[in-house]
Amino acid sequence: MAFPDRIERTVELSQSPERVWTALTTAEGLGTWFGNAAEVDLRVGGLVQLAWDSGDTATLTIERLEPPHVFGYTWRIYGLPEDDPRRTYVEFTLEASGDGTTLTVVESGFAQVADDTAYKGNVSGWTHELGELVAYLDGRA
C-alpha cells in the first residue's frame, strides 16, 4: 500500500513574520521549541545541530534561505543510518496575514523509502512540534 510523499501543515499565528522567522532560524528559538539545544550556521549550506535531553540529535542542512519568508532544510529520514544519503526536505513559508503570519510547513521525500514508519512518525511529530512553536511564540514555553 502506498503512502503520501509529503506532509503539509498550515498554522495561523498572531506574531509578525519577523518574530516567527527568529523562532525558526535562531539557536535560542529552535533550541526552545524544536529541541532542547541548538547551534545554527544561518546560511545556505550551513548546518543546524539540534539536541534533546533524551540524547537524540539531528543535523539539518540549510538549502533555502529567503528572510523572513522561506526557510528550507534537509535532514535524515527517521530509521535510516546517519550515513544514508537519502533525506527529506522541509520548507517553512511565512506570509504576512493581517497583524500575524500564516506559516506553512511542507516536508517531502518520504517516497524514497519503502516503509511508512518515518512518514507516520513525522505526521504526528509536526502536529506536536507546531504546537510547541505556538506555545513558544505565545510565551508559554
N, C-alpha and C positions, 0 to 999 in steps of 0.2 A: 504494500500500500504506500503510495506516495504521500509526502508531506510538503507543506509550503516551503519555499526557498527564503522567505523573508518575514520579518516581524515588523509591524508598524504601529506606533502609538502616538497619539496627539494629546497634549495637555495644555489647558488654558491657565496661564499664570498671571498673578497680579503685579509682578515686578517688570521693570523695563528690560529690553533685550540686553542692555549693557550689564545689568545686575545678573541676569541669567547666564550670560556669557562668562562672567567672572566665576560663577559657581561651577561651570562646565570645564573651564580651562586653567584653573589655578590649583596649586598644591593644597592650599587651605580648603578650597571648595571641594575638590574631588576627594581629598583625604578626610572629609567630614561626612558627605552623603553617599559616596560610592565605595569607599574603603575606610580604613582606619588611619592610613598614612599614604601620602603620595609625593612623588617627585615629578616635576613637569619640565620638559625642554620644549617650549612652545614655539615650534617651527615645523614646516613640512619636512618630514624625515626624522624629526625629533621623537624621543621616547617619553612615555608616561609610565612610571613604575607605581603600581598600586600594591598595598599590603593590607591584610586583615589580621585582626588579633588571633584568628584561628591558625595562622601560619600560612594561609593561602596567599599567593601573589599572582599578579598579572602584568604583562608588559604590552602596552599599546604603542603602535607606530602611527604617528600623525601623518595622514595622507592629504587632507584638505583643510585649509585654514583661511576663512574669509571673515575676519572680525567685523561686527559682532553677529554675523548671520549664519555661518556654516562652520561646523567643526566635525571632521571625519577622521576615523582611525581604523586600523585593522588590529585584530587580536586573535589569539589561538582559539581554535574550536574546542570546546569542553570535551574532555575524554581522549583527545589526541595527544601524543607525546609532544613535549616542548619543541623538539627539532622538526616536527612535521611542518612542511611549508604551507599547508592549507590554512586559511584564515577567513573569518567573516569580516565584513566591512560594516561599520557603524557610522551613521551620519545624523548629527543633530542639526536641524534647521530652525532658526529663530526668526519670527516675523512679528513686528510691532502690531498690536491689536488694542486699540483704544489706549488706555494707560498701562496696559500689560503686554504680555507676549504669548503668542501661540508657538509652542515648542513641539516639533515633530521629530521623533527618533525612528530611524529605519535601520534594521540590521539584516543584511543579506549574505548569502553564500552557503546556506545550510545544505543545498543540494549536492555539495562536494562529498558528503558522507552518506553512506547507505542507511544509517540508523538515525532515528529521530530523537535520541536522548538529548543531544545538545539543543535542538530546536525546542523541545518541550521545556527543558530547564530554563532556557532564556526567555520563553514566553512568560513564565511565572517570575523569572528574575527581573525583567523590565517592569512588570507591574509593581514589584516590591521596590526596586531602585528609584523609579519615578516618584513613588510615594515618599521615599527618603529625601529626594530632591525638593519636593513641595514642602516637607517639614523643615528642611534646612533653610529654604528661602523665606518661609514664614516665621523663622526664628524659634522653631520648636525642636531643633536638633542640637 
